[in-house]
Amino acid sequence: MDNYIFGIRPLLESLDSGQNPEKVLIQQGLAGDTFQQLFAKIRAMKIPFQYVPSARLNKITNKNHQGVIAIMPVIGYQSLEALLPGIFESGETPLLVLLDGITDVRNMGAIARTAECAGVHALVIPEKGGAPVNADAVKASAGALSRIPVCKESNLLQAIAFLKECGIKLLALDDKGKTSLYDTELTGPLAVIMGAEDKGVSAAVHKLSDASVSIPMKGHIASLNVSVATGIVVFETQRQRMHS
């Protein structure tokens, strides 16, 4: 229960100390001056919230939750704008993985594990529309989510625009891409975009990417699991960089 905060006052104190919940569950019909103070702060900080029946809160805890339970992050997120300059300053060539609509926590965890093993500098995930970084995701990552920097961005398109301004090449993996991964130059600063399990990279993100590549396949099954595909891309990148 370490990633929950119960009660109005404890959550107010947490927000005042700079901690931001992933989401706040609020009992339907909750009222009172202190709650209104809390609710105003939640709205001002643009923290996601949801009204739920009291039974749902009681399932989470038998403590006195006062009608409010905050779900706290299980990892600490980093700022992409603060992280990227440090990679360049260290003399390393940036390699990032952007997740566009990955919704399965097991895939999220497996991607993080692979990325950490391959020396990826950071995962970039959307604030909304993606798998939660919860205890199940951390377990599936074999702890990698606690080691690799994760940047949660409120607007993935703006994050991509920032990366392009910094000289990062944006590469979208697409099973319909006409260029083979193995014919693509991967030695420069790079961000690999991995799309949703069912729909792939979204049209808006595709439009901003610099190139679209595919992994050549000889079998009859049309596509790979997204975590497996991520592994192929990041290790091919490292292979090229080792021999450049």
C-alpha positions as a Python dict, from the first residue, in 0.01 Angstrom:
ca = {
    (1, 'M'): (0, 0, 0),
    (2, 'D'): (306, 226, -25),
    (3, 'N'): (183, 391, -343),
    (4, 'Y'): (-141, 524, -191),
    (5, 'I'): (-217, 830, 20),
    (6, 'F'): (-538, 816, 224),
    (7, 'G'): (-732, 1117, 348),
    (8, 'I'): (-784, 1482, 265),
    (9, 'R'): (-523, 1639, 497),
    (10, 'P'): (-244, 1392, 415),
    (11, 'L'): (-301, 1448, 44),
    (12, 'L'): (-301, 1827, 87),
    (13, 'E'): (31, 1804, 271),
    (14, 'S'): (169, 1577, -2),
    (15, 'L'): (70, 1821, -276),
    (16, 'D'): (220, 2111, -82),
    (17, 'S'): (549, 1920, -59),
    (18, 'G'): (563, 1881, -436),
    (19, 'Q'): (445, 1522, -474),
    (20, 'N'): (207, 1466, -765),
    (21, 'P'): (-31, 1167, -768),
    (22, 'E'): (-94, 964, -1079),
    (23, 'K'): (-466, 992, -1007),
    (24, 'V'): (-703, 1082, -724),
    (25, 'L'): (-1015, 876, -646),
    (26, 'I'): (-1291, 1083, -486),
    (27, 'Q'): (-1602, 947, -318),
    (28, 'Q'): (-1920, 1051, -494),
    (29, 'G'): (-2105, 1331, -312),
    (30, 'L'): (-1805, 1435, -101),
    (31, 'A'): (-1833, 1792, 32),
    (32, 'G'): (-1692, 2024, 299),
    (33, 'D'): (-1457, 2321, 313),
    (34, 'T'): (-1137, 2118, 347),
    (35, 'F'): (-1233, 1897, 57),
    (36, 'Q'): (-1310, 2203, -157),
    (37, 'Q'): (-964, 2335, -76),
    (38, 'L'): (-814, 2004, -187),
    (39, 'F'): (-1029, 1983, -498),
    (40, 'A'): (-930, 2335, -605),
    (41, 'K'): (-564, 2236, -575),
    (42, 'I'): (-620, 1915, -773),
    (43, 'R'): (-784, 2112, -1053),
    (44, 'A'): (-518, 2383, -1049),
    (45, 'M'): (-239, 2123, -1072),
    (46, 'K'): (-427, 1935, -1349),
    (47, 'I'): (-410, 1608, -1160),
    (48, 'P'): (-637, 1338, -1307),
    (49, 'F'): (-928, 1251, -1078),
    (50, 'Q'): (-1232, 1026, -1081),
    (51, 'Y'): (-1552, 1014, -876),
    (52, 'V'): (-1617, 661, -751),
    (53, 'P'): (-1861, 485, -512),
    (54, 'S'): (-1742, 449, -154),
    (55, 'A'): (-1736, 71, -204),
    (56, 'R'): (-1444, 106, -444),
    (57, 'L'): (-1242, 305, -191),
    (58, 'N'): (-1324, 53, 81),
    (59, 'K'): (-1188, -227, -139),
    (60, 'I'): (-852, -51, -150),
    (61, 'T'): (-826, 6, 226),
    (62, 'N'): (-1017, -39, 550),
    (63, 'K'): (-844, 271, 691),
    (64, 'N'): (-1026, 601, 736),
    (65, 'H'): (-975, 738, 384),
    (66, 'Q'): (-1218, 1031, 434),
    (67, 'G'): (-1348, 977, 82),
    (68, 'V'): (-1017, 1043, -91),
    (69, 'I'): (-743, 806, -207),
    (70, 'A'): (-449, 923, -416),
    (71, 'I'): (-259, 676, -631),
    (72, 'M'): (108, 777, -616),
    (73, 'P'): (381, 696, -870),
    (74, 'V'): (585, 384, -797),
    (75, 'I'): (890, 540, -965),
    (76, 'G'): (1031, 890, -991),
    (77, 'Y'): (988, 1054, -1331),
    (78, 'Q'): (1249, 1273, -1494),
    (79, 'S'): (1221, 1580, -1714),
    (80, 'L'): (1310, 1519, -2077),
    (81, 'E'): (1433, 1877, -2114),
    (82, 'A'): (1662, 1836, -1813),
    (83, 'L'): (1780, 1485, -1904),
    (84, 'L'): (1878, 1530, -2270),
    (85, 'P'): (2155, 1793, -2229),
    (86, 'G'): (2326, 1571, -1974),
    (87, 'I'): (2345, 1284, -2224),
    (88, 'F'): (2516, 1507, -2481),
    (89, 'E'): (2747, 1655, -2217),
    (90, 'S'): (2857, 1307, -2111),
    (91, 'G'): (2986, 1249, -2465),
    (92, 'E'): (2735, 975, -2538),
    (93, 'T'): (2505, 955, -2840),
    (94, 'P'): (2144, 969, -2722),
    (95, 'L'): (1922, 666, -2772),
    (96, 'L'): (1563, 705, -2652),
    (97, 'V'): (1253, 489, -2684),
    (98, 'L'): (914, 663, -2716),
    (99, 'L'): (601, 462, -2642),
    (100, 'D'): (301, 580, -2843),
    (101, 'G'): (-11, 411, -2707),
    (102, 'I'): (142, 102, -2544),
    (103, 'T'): (-138, -9, -2309),
    (104, 'D'): (-29, -348, -2174),
    (105, 'V'): (171, -320, -1850),
    (106, 'R'): (355, -645, -1929),
    (107, 'N'): (472, -503, -2260),
    (108, 'M'): (569, -182, -2085),
    (109, 'G'): (776, -380, -1835),
    (110, 'A'): (935, -600, -2100),
    (111, 'I'): (1028, -297, -2310),
    (112, 'A'): (1187, -129, -2008),
    (113, 'R'): (1387, -443, -1928),
    (114, 'T'): (1515, -472, -2285),
    (115, 'A'): (1589, -100, -2308),
    (116, 'E'): (1788, -100, -1983),
    (117, 'C'): (1990, -402, -2100),
    (118, 'A'): (2065, -227, -2431),
    (119, 'G'): (2183, 94, -2267),
    (120, 'V'): (1888, 308, -2378),
    (121, 'H'): (1915, 645, -2206),
    (122, 'A'): (1543, 693, -2132),
    (123, 'L'): (1188, 586, -2201),
    (124, 'V'): (945, 861, -2302),
    (125, 'I'): (579, 788, -2229),
    (126, 'P'): (257, 990, -2257),
    (127, 'E'): (77, 1114, -1948),
    (128, 'K'): (-250, 978, -2088),
    (129, 'G'): (-335, 694, -2323),
    (130, 'G'): (-62, 454, -2219),
    (131, 'A'): (-1, 171, -1975),
    (132, 'P'): (36, 280, -1613),
    (133, 'V'): (378, 246, -1457),
    (134, 'N'): (250, 46, -1162),
    (135, 'A'): (377, -237, -946),
    (136, 'D'): (285, -495, -1214),
    (137, 'A'): (486, -306, -1477),
    (138, 'V'): (786, -278, -1242),
    (139, 'K'): (765, -652, -1171),
    (140, 'A'): (745, -734, -1544),
    (141, 'S'): (1052, -516, -1601),
    (142, 'A'): (1254, -718, -1347),
    (143, 'G'): (1324, -389, -1172),
    (144, 'A'): (1442, -205, -1485),
    (145, 'L'): (1175, 63, -1447),
    (146, 'S'): (1345, 164, -1124),
    (147, 'R'): (1680, 197, -1303),
    (148, 'I'): (1614, 347, -1646),
    (149, 'P'): (1503, 712, -1658),
    (150, 'V'): (1136, 750, -1751),
    (151, 'C'): (1003, 1081, -1883),
    (152, 'K'): (627, 1120, -1865),
    (153, 'E'): (517, 1389, -2110),
    (154, 'S'): (180, 1566, -2105),
    (155, 'N'): (202, 1614, -2483),
    (156, 'L'): (394, 1355, -2683),
    (157, 'L'): (384, 1567, -3000),
    (158, 'Q'): (548, 1857, -2819),
    (159, 'A'): (810, 1619, -2680),
    (160, 'I'): (885, 1499, -3033),
    (161, 'A'): (914, 1858, -3157),
    (162, 'F'): (1160, 1930, -2873),
    (163, 'L'): (1370, 1626, -2964),
    (164, 'K'): (1385, 1732, -3329),
    (165, 'E'): (1499, 2079, -3225),
    (166, 'C'): (1781, 1910, -3032),
    (167, 'G'): (1899, 1719, -3338),
    (168, 'I'): (1746, 1384, -3250),
    (169, 'K'): (1633, 1170, -3543),
    (170, 'L'): (1281, 1028, -3489),
    (171, 'L'): (1242, 676, -3625),
    (172, 'A'): (895, 515, -3632),
    (173, 'L'): (880, 137, -3643),
    (174, 'D'): (605, 29, -3882),
    (175, 'D'): (543, -317, -4027),
    (176, 'K'): (438, -141, -4350),
    (177, 'G'): (754, 70, -4366),
    (178, 'K'): (929, 36, -4702),
    (179, 'T'): (1281, 80, -4563),
    (180, 'S'): (1443, -210, -4379),
    (181, 'L'): (1577, -148, -4031),
    (182, 'Y'): (1903, -307, -4145),
    (183, 'D'): (1941, -54, -4429),
    (184, 'T'): (1890, 242, -4195),
    (185, 'E'): (2166, 453, -4043),
    (186, 'L'): (2128, 433, -3664),
    (187, 'T'): (2458, 569, -3536),
    (188, 'G'): (2348, 929, -3476),
    (189, 'P'): (2129, 1072, -3198),
    (190, 'L'): (1810, 867, -3219),
    (191, 'A'): (1464, 824, -3070),
    (192, 'V'): (1279, 508, -3166),
    (193, 'I'): (900, 529, -3166),
    (194, 'M'): (710, 212, -3080),
    (195, 'G'): (336, 214, -3147),
    (196, 'A'): (31, 57, -2989),
    (197, 'E'): (-2, -320, -2985),
    (198, 'D'): (-301, -318, -3221),
    (199, 'K'): (-278, 6, -3422),
    (200, 'G'): (92, 82, -3435),
    (201, 'V'): (228, 437, -3436),
    (202, 'S'): (-50, 698, -3448),
    (203, 'A'): (-97, 909, -3761),
    (204, 'A'): (-9, 1235, -3581),
    (205, 'V'): (317, 1093, -3447),
    (206, 'H'): (395, 929, -3782),
    (207, 'K'): (366, 1267, -3949),
    (208, 'L'): (633, 1416, -3723),
    (209, 'S'): (876, 1124, -3752),
    (210, 'D'): (1180, 1155, -3980),
    (211, 'A'): (1164, 802, -4115),
    (212, 'S'): (955, 486, -4104),
    (213, 'V'): (1125, 148, -4102),
    (214, 'S'): (1023, -216, -4078),
    (215, 'I'): (1183, -534, -3954),
    (216, 'P'): (1215, -783, -4243),
    (217, 'M'): (1035, -1108, -4169),
    (218, 'K'): (1016, -1440, -4351),
    (219, 'G'): (745, -1617, -4154),
    (220, 'H'): (370, -1619, -4205),
    (221, 'I'): (278, -1421, -3892),
    (222, 'A'): (240, -1054, -3986),
    (223, 'S'): (394, -883, -3685),
    (224, 'L'): (608, -921, -3374),
    (225, 'N'): (522, -851, -3014),
    (226, 'V'): (609, -486, -2950),
    (227, 'S'): (860, -566, -2676),
    (228, 'V'): (1041, -813, -2902),
    (229, 'A'): (1044, -560, -3186),
    (230, 'T'): (1187, -297, -2951),
    (231, 'G'): (1468, -532, -2860),
    (232, 'I'): (1557, -592, -3223),
    (233, 'V'): (1572, -218, -3297),
    (234, 'V'): (1775, -108, -2995),
    (235, 'F'): (2028, -390, -3021),
    (236, 'E'): (2070, -329, -3395),
    (237, 'T'): (2136, 33, -3306),
    (238, 'Q'): (2403, -66, -3057),
    (239, 'R'): (2554, -310, -3307),
    (240, 'Q'): (2590, -36, -3567),
    (241, 'R'): (2736, 205, -3313),
    (242, 'M'): (2996, -47, -3199),
    (243, 'H'): (3115, -92, -3558),
    (244, 'S'): (3098, 270, -3672),
}
